[in-house]
Amino acid sequence: MADETEQQLSPEAESSRYRPIKRLDESVVNRIAAGEIIHRPANALKELIENSLDAGATLIRITLKEGGIKMLQIQDNGSGIQPSDLPLLCERFATSKLRDFGDLENMSTFGFRGEALASISYVTASMNVVSKTKHQDCAFRAYYANGSLTPSKPGQSADPKQCAGTDGTLITAEDLFYNVPQRRRALRSAADEYNRALDVVSKYAVHYGGKGVGFVCRKASSNATDLNTPSSPTNSTLDTIRTLHGNAVARELVQLKGVADGNLGFQCHGWVSGANWSSKRTTMLCFINNRLVDCPLLKRSIEALYATLLPKGGHPWVYLSITVNPANVDVNVHPTKKEVHFLHEEEIVEHICQDVQKLLAGANSSRTFTFSQAVLPILAPDVGVTSASSAVAPRVTEHVSRPPLGEATSSSSSSGASGTHSPVNSVRKSDSSGPVSSSKGYPQHLVRVDAKTRTLDAMFGSKAIGKKRALESDGLESAPSDATMADLAADNEASTSVPHWAANVESSASFANTDGDGGSTSVGSLIKRGRESLNVRISDSDCSLTSVRHLRAQISKAQHRNLTDVVQNHTFVGVVDLRKGLSLVQHETRLLLVNHDAMIREFAYQLVLRQFGSLSRIRLDPAPKLDDLVRLALQDTVGIPEDDSGSIEATREKIVQLLVGNAEMIQEYFSVCLDAEKRTIEALPSLLSGSGVYGSAIEFDRLPQLLVRMATRVGWSDEQECFDTFARQLAWSCTPCPPPAAAAVTPAAEAATAANISEEASVDVAQRQQEEARAEKEREEEQEASKRKVQHLWFDSMAKSRGKYVPSKATNEYVIQVANLPDLYRVFERC
């Protein structure tokens, strides 16, 4: 009857009924404690990352399934765990980093309580560890459940088993919070949990990116990585920020360094955003003694500081690394170690904020040009575009003398604060005309580009120019009419410098003509094929050779980012001088003078390496003989007497034998096809498909010299050097050949000609004048064809959608700023 009465009690009466005090079961205690430390997968991942860093790891790989709920795996290359320590690995309060309470006063490691792995084992269905030290011959695998070793299968021993593995530790935790359904239901979606975990990894990657520690994070269902930072000692913190947060953030950051106070016992360094950058929310990365923590006081102070600099609703990006005397820091104040307390907190925060304010004030005074940077991105510091208001050097290929740029305090600012007065700085400072918001809509900031209506060539009268204007007025330049393309093809055919070869573009798989009748390619098919191929993006070949991959990596490493944007998004104005290799291009509101010879050589070099082993071919019909071409080149070579036929023939034989001996290699990799038996050259590489419309990419006038350079300037002994030098010789052969200049007539020659005319009255003077006019006309047509080739074949192919040319930092020496629209408006206003 008493039992029935107890069952009928209300919940209020039941709660007020007296119950005796009992000791909780050990498993209940451990599960409650685990819930205080592991709130979600991101907390577990943070603990495991810190364990890997304590072990001295330089590369940490993380794999998550369903945001870490179903599976969380972390692998490092640290010191590993001894097999004798594996039984105690997941027991509570078992640690190698703390021996007594006094050690907390000088704690230099992340972990100290020995609760992280134990807590994870209490809330996961399965947890296994594979670890190997450098001195062990094999790794050991152990399974854990509820803080102790457990067999992998029922009936087996729970002792660690030997297995294969690499140096370091691999920890896998599956089915997180399987025994805590309330916590499992409180978690958000898998995507949200994955983003939280990724945010933790990215913060540690920024802090340790400059210390040679790399991080890789991906989803278990995907082979693609969502975060990947290199584990290189040469990598800097700013490089990691640029990789993870983008160049838009990195170029607006200002470095904070030299902040220290001996009395307060702290040091601080980091990167903070300037007044030209803001976002919808604050990004705060705070590390105290290398620990990722939250410091509410510091965050509020920083936000209050930026509130006076940023527009309403704008927030900064801040990364700070603070080093405090370990004796002044209490790390044991939060279960998840999310916060720490340290002495003199208010004084240290005030000191940091004062230094940040001074830094921003100085940076803004030397960064006024960045107000218009959104309109003119060419003004980034590594562009180094030279103002050319003074006289331009007679040839851009010569070194342009100018003071070197000083090292900027900011990643995107000039060194105006350091006192340097280079021409670049003076140009940038003169460009500041107020904030972008106030300059929008002003005529001096409008980008005027309309290549369809008028070009530089249109200002000069010429029949060839008339064809070009008809081409441009037809609409898009990339899709001219068939009649105009036929005229261009005819002009190119008439002006080609190789009178006996018909070059037919074909695939590298065959030398056969594309026409069904086996005859020469018709003009109509050439136009159709050229129009389609000139709009096709050039893709990289699949090459497994380490040397080629290394050469491609060098191209990416030497990339000049801002000049790449200029080249890939330019508007070609016109060729200034073919002999000096000068052209004008426009980028937004700036007019630039460039050395197109240097750019074409570098672009062609990149095309050879990018299409290594899969270059299309140009068939030479009839195939010229190697002996004739080499002999022709040696006759014009300096150092070989013209009357010494024996020396020329001996050198010719050595060159031909060397080329024929390597014919198989250069045909497979570079599509230079040589017939060893006939000693002829059958085909040459076509770097740009569809180049037959505007002529071959390789200048046939340079073919004899190219063969000699292949034999004398290619390092045949080393693989990488061979590929590099051979590609550079092919690129040299692509440099445009200007037509020969008309012979200068001296006064003596004129007098002699007049005497001959007077003595030989039978000479038809009118016929001679017609021949001279015809020769002059042919030179003009050749010159126009060369200009069209520079513009339409090369510069049009440099776009990102086509050839994706990546200029190097060295190429920046060949770019000179001629004028910019805002400065011109200032001149007109004064007039």
C-alpha positions in Angstrom: 0.0 0.0 0.0 3.0 2.3 0.7 4.4 1.7 -2.7 1.1 2.7 -4.3 1.1 6.0 -2.3 4.6 6.8 -3.4 3.7 6.3 -7.0 0.7 8.7 -6.7 2.9 11.6 -5.4 3.0 14.8 -7.5 6.3 16.0 -9.0 6.4 18.8 -6.5 6.0 16.4 -3.6 8.5 14.0 -5.1 11.1 16.7 -5.4 10.6 17.8 -1.8 10.9 14.3 -0.4 14.1 13.7 1.5 16.8 11.6 -0.2 20.0 10.4 1.4 23.4 11.7 0.1 25.2 9.1 -2.0 28.5 9.0 -3.8 28.0 9.2 -7.6 29.3 6.4 -9.7 32.7 7.0 -11.3 31.3 6.7 -14.9 28.6 9.4 -14.1 31.3 11.7 -12.7 33.6 11.3 -15.6 30.7 11.9 -18.1 29.6 15.1 -16.3 33.2 16.4 -16.3 33.6 15.6 -19.9 30.5 17.7 -20.7 32.2 20.7 -19.1 35.3 20.4 -21.3 33.9 19.1 -24.6 30.9 21.3 -25.6 31.0 20.5 -29.4 33.4 19.0 -32.0 35.4 22.3 -32.3 36.4 22.0 -28.6 37.6 18.5 -29.0 39.5 19.5 -32.1 41.1 22.4 -30.2 42.4 20.1 -27.5 43.8 17.7 -30.0 45.5 20.4 -32.0 47.2 21.7 -28.8 48.4 18.2 -28.0 50.0 17.9 -31.5 51.7 21.3 -31.0 53.0 20.3 -27.6 54.5 17.2 -29.4 56.5 19.5 -31.7 54.5 18.7 -34.9 55.2 20.7 -38.1 52.3 19.3 -40.1 48.8 18.6 -38.8 46.2 16.9 -41.0 42.5 17.0 -39.9 39.6 15.1 -41.4 36.0 15.6 -40.3 32.8 13.7 -41.1 29.5 15.5 -40.6 31.3 18.4 -38.9 33.2 16.1 -36.6 30.1 14.5 -35.1 30.4 11.2 -36.9 34.2 11.1 -37.1 37.0 13.4 -36.0 40.6 12.5 -37.1 43.8 14.3 -36.5 47.3 13.2 -37.6 50.6 14.9 -36.8 54.3 14.2 -37.3 55.3 15.0 -33.7 57.3 13.1 -31.2 54.8 10.3 -30.8 53.8 8.3 -27.6 55.8 5.6 -26.0 54.0 2.2 -25.9 54.4 2.1 -22.1 52.4 5.3 -21.8 49.4 4.1 -23.9 47.5 2.5 -21.0 47.5 5.8 -19.1 46.8 8.0 -22.2 43.0 8.4 -21.6 42.9 8.3 -17.8 41.8 11.5 -16.0 44.5 13.6 -14.4 47.3 11.6 -16.1 49.7 13.9 -17.9 53.4 14.3 -18.7 53.4 18.1 -18.5 52.7 18.7 -14.8 54.2 17.1 -11.7 53.0 19.4 -8.8 50.9 22.4 -8.4 53.9 24.7 -8.4 54.5 23.9 -12.1 51.4 25.9 -13.0 53.4 29.1 -12.2 55.7 28.4 -15.1 53.5 26.5 -17.5 54.8 26.6 -21.1 52.7 23.9 -22.6 49.0 23.9 -23.6 47.9 20.9 -21.6 48.4 20.4 -17.9 45.3 18.7 -16.4 45.3 15.5 -18.4 41.5 15.7 -19.1 41.3 16.3 -22.8 41.7 12.7 -24.2 39.9 11.3 -21.2 36.9 13.5 -21.8 36.8 12.7 -25.5 36.9 8.9 -24.7 33.9 9.3 -22.3 31.6 10.9 -24.9 32.6 8.9 -28.0 31.5 5.5 -29.1 34.9 4.5 -30.4 38.4 6.1 -30.0 41.6 4.6 -31.3 45.2 6.0 -31.3 48.1 5.0 -33.6 51.4 6.4 -32.5 55.1 5.9 -33.4 58.3 7.5 -32.1 61.3 8.1 -34.2 63.3 5.3 -32.5 60.6 2.6 -32.9 60.5 0.2 -35.8 56.8 0.1 -35.9 53.7 1.9 -34.6 51.3 0.8 -31.9 47.5 0.9 -32.0 45.3 1.1 -29.0 41.5 1.4 -28.5 39.8 3.3 -25.7 36.4 3.6 -24.1 35.4 5.4 -20.9 39.1 6.4 -20.1 40.6 2.9 -20.3 41.9 0.5 -22.9 39.4 -1.7 -24.5 39.7 -4.6 -27.1 39.1 -3.8 -30.7 36.8 -6.8 -30.9 35.0 -8.8 -28.2 37.2 -11.6 -26.8 40.5 -10.0 -27.8 43.2 -8.5 -25.6 43.0 -4.8 -24.8 46.8 -4.3 -24.9 48.2 -2.1 -27.7 49.0 -4.0 -30.9 51.8 -3.4 -33.4 50.8 -2.0 -36.7 52.2 0.0 -39.6 52.4 3.8 -39.2 54.5 6.9 -39.7 56.3 9.0 -37.1 53.8 10.9 -35.0 50.3 10.2 -33.7 46.9 9.5 -35.4 43.8 9.9 -33.2 40.3 9.0 -34.5 37.1 9.6 -32.5 33.8 8.4 -33.8 30.2 9.1 -33.0 30.6 12.0 -30.7 28.0 12.5 -27.9 26.4 9.1 -28.6 25.7 8.7 -24.9 24.6 12.3 -24.3 21.5 12.7 -26.4 20.7 16.1 -24.9 24.0 17.5 -26.0 23.7 15.8 -29.4 20.3 17.4 -30.1 21.7 20.8 -29.0 24.3 20.8 -31.7 23.5 22.6 -34.9 23.8 21.3 -38.5 26.8 19.4 -39.7 27.8 22.3 -41.9 27.7 24.8 -39.0 29.8 22.5 -36.8 32.3 22.1 -39.7 32.6 25.8 -40.1 33.2 26.2 -36.4 36.0 23.6 -36.5 37.5 25.2 -39.6 37.5 28.6 -37.8 39.6 27.1 -35.0 42.0 25.5 -37.4 42.4 28.7 -39.4 43.2 30.7 -36.3 46.0 28.3 -35.3 47.2 28.3 -38.9 47.6 32.1 -38.9 49.5 32.1 -35.6 51.8 29.1 -36.4 52.1 29.8 -40.2 55.2 32.0 -39.6 56.7 29.3 -37.3 56.9 26.6 -39.9 53.7 24.6 -38.9 51.3 23.6 -41.7 47.7 22.7 -41.4 45.4 20.7 -43.7 41.7 20.3 -43.1 39.1 18.6 -45.3 35.8 16.7 -45.2 35.9 12.9 -45.1 33.6 12.8 -48.1 35.8 15.0 -50.3 39.4 14.8 -51.5 39.6 18.5 -51.9 41.0 20.5 -48.9 39.2 23.4 -47.5 42.3 24.7 -45.7 45.9 24.1 -46.7 48.9 26.0 -45.4 52.5 25.1 -46.1 54.8 23.8 -43.4 57.7 25.9 -44.6 60.1 27.9 -42.4 60.2 30.5 -45.2 56.5 31.1 -45.0 55.5 34.3 -43.1 52.4 35.1 -41.1 51.3 37.6 -43.8 51.6 34.9 -46.4 49.3 32.6 -44.3 46.8 35.5 -43.8 46.8 36.1 -47.6 46.2 32.4 -48.2 43.4 32.0 -45.7 41.7 35.4 -45.8 42.5 36.7 -49.2 44.6 39.4 -50.7 41.9 42.0 -50.1 42.6 41.6 -46.4 46.3 41.1 -46.5 47.1 44.2 -48.5 45.3 46.4 -46.0 47.1 45.1 -42.9 49.7 47.1 -41.0 52.3 45.3 -39.0 52.4 45.9 -35.3 55.8 45.2 -33.8 58.1 46.4 -31.1 55.4 46.7 -28.4 56.9 45.8 -25.1 57.2 46.9 -21.5 59.7 45.5 -19.1 57.9 46.7 -16.0 54.6 45.1 -17.0 56.4 42.0 -18.3 54.9 41.6 -21.7 55.6 41.8 -25.5 53.1 42.1 -28.4 53.2 41.8 -32.1 50.7 41.2 -34.9 48.8 42.6 -37.9 45.9 45.1 -37.7 43.8 46.5 -40.5 44.1 50.1 -41.5 41.4 52.8 -41.8 40.8 51.8 -45.4 39.3 48.4 -44.6 36.2 47.4 -42.6 33.8 44.6 -42.4 30.4 43.9 -40.9 31.8 42.2 -37.8 35.1 42.2 -35.9 37.7 39.5 -36.7 39.8 39.1 -33.6 42.6 36.6 -33.3 44.2 36.8 -29.8 46.9 34.5 -28.6 48.4 34.9 -25.1 51.6 32.8 -24.7 50.6 31.0 -27.9 47.2 30.1 -26.5 44.1 30.9 -28.5 41.9 32.7 -25.9 39.2 35.3 -25.7 40.1 38.6 -24.0 36.8 40.6 -23.7 38.6 43.7 -22.3 41.1 43.8 -25.2 38.4 43.3 -27.8 36.2 46.1 -26.4 39.1 48.4 -26.3 40.2 47.7 -29.9 36.6 48.2 -31.1 36.3 51.5 -29.3 39.6 52.6 -30.9 38.5 51.8 -34.4 35.1 53.4 -33.9 36.7 56.8 -34.3 38.4 55.7 -37.6 35.9 53.5 -39.4 32.5 54.4 -40.8 29.4 53.5 -38.9 28.9 49.7 -38.9 32.5 49.1 -39.8 34.7 46.7 -37.8 38.4 45.8 -38.0 40.5 42.7 -38.6 43.0 42.2 -35.8 45.6 39.5 -35.0 47.6 40.0 -31.8 50.2 37.7 -30.2 50.9 38.6 -26.7 53.7 37.1 -24.6 53.3 37.6 -20.8 55.6 36.3 -18.1 54.2 32.8 -17.3 54.5 33.6 -13.6 51.9 36.4 -14.1 49.3 34.2 -16.0 46.7 31.9 -14.5 45.7 29.4 -17.1 43.5 27.3 -14.9 40.4 29.6 -14.8 38.2 28.0 -17.5 37.2 24.4 -18.1 37.9 24.7 -21.8 40.9 27.0 -21.3 39.0 29.6 -23.4 40.1 32.4 -21.1 43.1 33.2 -19.0 43.8 35.8 -16.3 47.0 37.7 -16.0 48.4 40.5 -13.8 48.2 44.1 -14.9 45.6 43.3 -17.5 44.1 46.8 -17.8 47.6 48.4 -18.0 48.7 46.0 -20.7 45.5 46.5 -22.8 45.8 50.2 -22.5 49.5 50.1 -23.6 48.6 47.9 -26.7 45.8 50.2 -27.7 48.0 53.3 -27.5 50.6 51.7 -29.8 47.9 50.5 -32.2 46.5 54.1 -32.3 50.0 55.6 -33.0 50.6 53.0 -35.7 47.3 53.7 -37.5 47.9 57.4 -37.4 51.3 57.1 -39.0 50.0 54.6 -41.6 47.1 56.8 -42.7 49.4 59.8 -43.3 51.5 57.7 -45.7 48.7 55.8 -47.3 46.5 58.5 -48.7 46.7 57.0 -52.2 44.8 53.9 -51.0 41.5 55.9 -50.9 41.4 55.5 -54.7 42.8 51.9 -54.7 39.4 50.4 -55.3 39.3 52.3 -58.6 43.0 52.0 -59.4 44.4 48.7 -58.1 47.6 49.2 -60.1 48.9 51.3 -57.2 49.8 48.4 -55.0 53.4 48.6 -53.8 55.0 45.8 -55.7 53.9 47.2 -59.1 56.6 49.8 -59.1 55.3 51.6 -62.2 57.6 54.4 -63.1 56.3 57.8 -64.0 57.4 58.9 -67.5 56.6 62.5 -67.5 60.3 63.0 -68.2 62.1 61.7 -71.2 61.7 57.9 -71.8 64.8 55.9 -72.3 65.5 55.1 -76.0 64.9 51.4 -75.4 62.9 49.9 -72.5 65.0 46.8 -72.5 67.8 48.8 -70.9 67.8 49.2 -67.2 65.6 52.0 -65.9 67.5 53.8 -63.2 65.4 54.8 -60.2 65.8 54.5 -56.4 64.6 51.2 -55.0 61.4 51.2 -53.1 61.8 51.3 -49.3 60.4 48.5 -47.2 56.8 49.4 -46.4 55.4 49.2 -42.9 52.1 48.1 -44.4 51.6 45.2 -46.7 50.0 47.6 -49.2 51.5 51.0 -48.4 54.5 52.8 -49.7 57.3 53.8 -47.5 56.4 57.4 -47.3 56.8 57.5 -43.6 60.4 56.3 -43.8 61.5 59.3 -45.7 62.2 57.8 -49.2 61.4 60.0 -52.2 61.3 57.6 -55.1 59.4 58.6 -58.3 56.8 55.9 -57.5 56.0 57.4 -54.1 55.6 60.9 -55.6 53.1 59.5 -58.2 51.1 57.7 -55.6 50.8 60.7 -53.3 49.6 62.8 -56.2 46.8 60.4 -56.9 44.9 61.0 -53.7 41.8 62.9 -54.5 39.6 62.0 -51.6 37.8 58.8 -50.6 36.3 56.5 -53.1 32.8 57.3 -52.1 33.3 61.0 -52.8 35.2 60.4 -56.1 32.6 58.2 -57.7 31.0 59.8 -60.6 33.7 62.4 -61.2 34.9 62.4 -64.8 38.6 62.0 -63.9 37.8 58.6 -62.4 35.8 57.2 -65.3 37.5 54.5 -67.2 37.3 55.5 -70.9 37.8 52.4 -73.1 36.1 52.0 -76.4 38.4 50.1 -78.7 35.6 49.6 -81.3 35.4 53.2 -82.4 39.0 54.6 -82.4 42.5 53.3 -81.9 46.0 54.7 -82.1 46.5 53.2 -85.5 43.3 54.9 -86.8 45.0 58.3 -86.6 47.3 57.4 -89.5 46.2 56.8 -93.0 46.9 53.5 -94.6 45.2 50.9 -96.6 46.0 48.2 -94.1 44.6 50.4 -91.4 41.4 50.8 -93.3 41.0 47.0 -93.2 41.6 47.0 -89.5 39.1 49.8 -88.9 36.5 47.9 -90.9 37.3 44.9 -88.8 36.9 46.8 -85.5 33.7 48.5 -86.6 32.1 45.2 -87.3 31.5 44.5 -83.6 33.6 42.3 -81.4 37.2 42.1 -82.4 37.4 38.4 -81.7 34.8 37.6 -84.4 35.6 39.5 -87.6 33.8 38.8 -90.9 35.0 36.1 -93.3 36.0 38.6 -95.9 38.1 40.6 -93.5 39.7 37.5 -92.2 40.5 36.5 -95.8 42.2 39.8 -96.4 44.2 39.4 -93.2 45.2 35.9 -94.2 46.2 37.1 -97.7 48.2 39.9 -96.2 50.0 37.5 -93.9 50.6 35.1 -96.7 52.1 38.0 -98.9 54.3 39.3 -96.1 55.6 36.0 -94.7 59.4 35.9 -94.6 59.7 32.3 -95.6 58.8 32.2 -99.3 59.0 28.5 -99.9 57.2 26.9 -96.9 53.5 26.5 -96.4 52.8 26.2 -92.7 49.8 24.1 -91.9 48.7 24.0 -88.3 47.8 20.5 -87.1 47.5 18.3 -84.1 50.6 16.7 -82.5 49.1 13.3 -83.1 49.5 13.5 -86.9 51.2 15.4 -89.7 48.3 14.9 -92.1 46.5 17.9 -93.4 43.0 18.5 -92.1 41.4 18.8 -95.5 39.9 15.7 -96.9 41.6 15.9 -100.2 45.0 16.0 -98.7 45.8 19.4 -100.3 46.8 22.6 -98.6 44.4 24.2 -96.1 41.9 26.5 -97.7 41.4 30.1 -96.6 37.9 29.4 -95.5 38.8 26.5 -93.2 41.8 28.5 -91.9 39.5 31.3 -90.9 36.9 29.1 -89.3 39.4 27.1 -87.4 41.4 30.1 -86.3 38.3 32.0 -85.1 37.3 29.0 -82.9 40.7 28.2 -81.6 41.6 31.8 -80.7 38.7 31.8 -78.2 39.7 28.5 -76.5 41.5 28.6 -73.2 44.9 27.1 -73.2 45.1 24.4 -70.5 48.1 22.9 -68.8 49.3 19.5 -69.9 49.4 16.6 -67.4 53.1 16.2 -66.8 54.6 14.0 -64.0 58.2 15.1 -64.5 59.5 16.7 -61.3 61.8 19.1 -63.2 58.9 20.5 -65.3 56.7 20.8 -62.2 59.5 22.7 -60.5 59.9 25.1 -63.4 56.1 25.7 -63.3 56.3 26.3 -59.6 59.1 28.9 -60.2 56.8 30.8 -62.6 54.0 30.9 -59.9 56.5 31.9 -57.2 57.9 34.8 -59.3 54.4 36.1 -60.2 53.8 39.9 -59.9 50.2 39.9 -58.8 49.3 43.5 -59.6 51.1 43.5 -63.0 49.2 40.2 -63.7 46.0 42.0 -63.3 47.1 44.8 -65.5 48.2 42.5 -68.3 45.2 40.2 -68.1 42.7 43.0 -68.1 44.3 45.6 -70.3 43.2 47.4 -73.5 45.7 47.4 -76.2 46.2 50.9 -77.6 48.8 50.4 -80.3 52.4 49.6 -81.2 54.7 52.5 -80.7 58.0 51.2 -82.2 58.5 47.7 -83.6 62.3 48.0 -83.6 62.5 49.1 -80.0 59.7 46.7 -79.0 57.5 49.4 -77.4 53.7 49.4 -77.2 51.0 51.3 -75.3 48.4 49.6 -73.2 45.6 51.1 -71.0 44.6 49.7 -67.6 41.6 51.5 -66.2 42.6 55.2 -66.1 46.3 54.7 -66.7 48.3 54.7 -69.9 51.4 52.4 -69.7 54.4 52.0 -72.0 55.5 48.4 -72.1 58.2 46.4 -73.8 56.2 43.9 -75.8 59.3 42.0 -76.8 60.1 41.1 -73.2 56.5 40.2 -72.4 56.1 38.0 -75.5 59.3 36.2 -74.7 58.2 35.5 -71.2 54.7 34.6 -72.3 56.0 32.2 -74.9 58.3 30.6 -72.3 55.3 30.0 -70.1 53.3 28.5 -72.9 56.1 26.0 -73.7 56.2 24.8 -70.1 52.5 24.8 -69.6 51.9 22.7 -72.8 55.0 20.6 -72.2 54.6 17.3 -74.1 51.3 18.2 -75.8 52.2 21.1 -78.1 50.5 21.2 -81.4 52.6 21.3 -84.5 53.1 23.4 -87.6 54.1 21.3 -90.6 56.7 22.7 -93.0 56.1 21.8 -96.6 58.5 21.4 -98.2 60.7 20.4 -95.2 63.9 22.6 -95.2 67.2 20.9 -94.8 69.0 21.3 -91.5 72.4 21.7 -93.2 71.2 24.6 -95.3 69.6 26.4 -92.4 72.6 25.9 -90.1 75.0 27.0 -92.8 73.0 30.1 -93.4 73.1 30.9 -89.7 76.8 30.3 -89.3 77.6 32.6 -92.2 76.2 35.5 -90.2 77.7 34.4 -86.9 80.2 36.7 -85.3 83.6 35.1 -84.8 83.5 32.7 -87.8 85.4 34.1 -90.9 83.2 34.1 -94.0 86.0 32.8 -96.2 86.7 29.9 -93.8 84.4 27.3 -95.4 86.1 24.4 -93.6 85.4 25.9 -90.1 81.8 26.6 -91.1 81.3 23.1 -92.4 82.9 21.4 -89.4 80.7 23.5 -87.0 77.6 22.8 -89.1 78.2 19.1 -88.9 78.6 19.1 -85.2 75.4 21.1 -84.7 73.3 18.9 -87.0 74.7 15.7 -85.4 73.8 17.1 -81.9 70.2 18.0 -83.0 69.7 14.7 -84.8 71.0 12.7 -81.8 68.4 14.3 -79.6 65.6 14.4 -82.2 63.4 11.9 -80.3 63.4 13.8 -77.1 62.8 17.2 -78.6 60.0 15.8 -80.7 58.2 14.2 -77.8 58.5 17.1 -75.4 58.7 20.2 -77.6 57.1 19.0 -80.9 60.2 20.0 -82.9 60.2 17.2 -85.5 63.5 16.3 -87.2 64.0 13.6 -89.8 67.3 12.0 -88.9 67.6 10.2 -92.3 66.7 13.1 -94.5 68.3 15.6 -92.1 65.3 17.9 -92.5 63.1 19.7 -90.1 59.5 18.5 -90.6 57.5 20.5 -88.0 57.7 23.2 -85.4 55.6 23.7 -82.3 52.5 25.9 -82.4 52.3 27.7 -79.0 49.0 29.3 -79.8 46.4 27.3 -81.5 44.8 29.2 -84.4 47.9 31.3 -84.9 47.8 30.7 -88.6 45.3 33.5 -89.0 47.9 36.1 -87.9 51.0 34.1 -88.8 53.0 31.5 -86.8 54.0 32.2 -83.2 57.5 31.3 -84.2 59.2 33.8 -86.5 60.6 31.9 -89.4 63.2 34.5 -90.0 64.8 33.3 -86.7 64.7 29.6 -87.6 68.3 29.3 -88.8 69.6 31.1 -85.7 67.2 29.0 -83.5 68.8 25.8 -84.6 72.3 27.1 -83.8 71.1 28.4 -80.4 69.5 25.0 -79.7 72.9 23.4 -80.0 75.0 26.0 -78.3 72.8 27.5 -75.6 70.9 24.4 -74.3 72.3 22.6 -71.3 71.9 19.0 -72.5 73.6 17.4 -69.5 71.0 18.3 -66.8 67.3 17.5 -67.3 65.8 20.6 -65.6 68.4 22.9 -67.2 67.8 21.3 -70.6 64.1 21.9 -70.4 64.5 25.4 -69.1 67.1 26.6 -71.7 65.3 24.8 -74.6 62.0 26.5 -73.7 63.8 29.9 -73.5 65.3 29.4 -77.0 61.8 28.6 -78.4 60.5 31.7 -76.6 63.4 33.8 -78.2 62.3 32.7 -81.6 58.8 34.1 -81.0 60.1 37.7 -80.6 58.6 39.7 -83.4 60.9 40.5 -86.4 60.4 44.0 -87.7 60.7 44.4 -91.4 64.1 45.6 -92.7 64.4 49.4 -92.8 64.8 51.2 -96.1 68.4 51.8 -97.1 69.5 55.3 -96.2 70.6 57.3 -99.3 73.7 59.4 -98.7 74.4 62.7 -100.6 77.3 60.9 -102.5 75.0 58.1 -103.5 72.4 60.7 -104.8 75.1 62.4 -106.8 76.3 59.1 -108.3 72.7 58.2 -109.2 72.2 61.6 -110.8 75.4 61.1 -112.8 74.3 57.6 -114.0 70.9 59.0 -115.0 72.5 61.8 -117.0 74.9 59.4 -118.6 72.4 56.7 -119.3 69.4 58.4 -120.5 67.9 55.1 -121.6 67.2 54.1 -118.0 63.6 54.3 -117.3 63.4 56.6 -114.3 59.6 56.1 -113.8 60.1 52.3 -113.6 62.7 52.7 -110.9 60.5 55.0 -108.9 57.7 52.4 -109.2 59.9 49.7 -107.9 60.9 51.8 -105.0 57.3 52.7 -104.3 56.4 49.0 -104.5 59.2 48.1 -102.1 58.1 50.8 -99.6 54.5 49.5 -99.8 55.6 46.0 -99.1 57.6 47.2 -96.1 54.5 49.1 -94.8 52.3 46.0 -95.3 54.9 43.8 -93.4 55.0 46.4 -90.7 51.2 46.4 -90.3 51.1 42.6 -90.3 53.7 42.6 -87.5 51.7 45.1 -85.5 48.5 43.0 -86.0 50.4 40.0 -84.8 51.7 41.7 -81.7 48.2 42.9 -80.8 45.8 40.1 -81.9 48.0 37.0 -81.6 50.0 37.8 -78.5 48.4 40.5 -76.3 44.8 39.3 -77.0 46.0 35.8 -75.9 47.4 37.1 -72.6 43.9 37.5 -71.1 42.9 35.2 -68.3 40.2 33.6 -70.4 42.8 32.6 -73.0 46.5 32.2 -72.3 46.5 33.4 -68.7 49.9 35.2 -68.9 51.6 35.6 -65.5 54.2 38.3 -65.6 57.2 38.0 -63.3 58.6 40.7 -60.9 61.5 41.1 -63.3 59.1 42.1 -66.1 57.9 45.1 -64.0 61.2 46.8 -65.1 59.8 47.1 -68.6 56.6 48.9 -67.6 56.5 52.7 -67.5 53.6 54.8 -66.6 53.1 57.5 -69.3 50.0 59.3 -68.0 46.9 58.9 -65.8 43.5 60.6 -66.2 43.3 62.3 -62.7 46.7 64.0 -63.2 45.7 65.1 -66.7 42.5 66.7 -65.3 44.6 68.6 -62.7 46.7 70.0 -65.6 43.6 71.0 -67.5 42.1 72.6 -64.5 45.2 74.8 -64.0 45.0 75.8 -67.7 
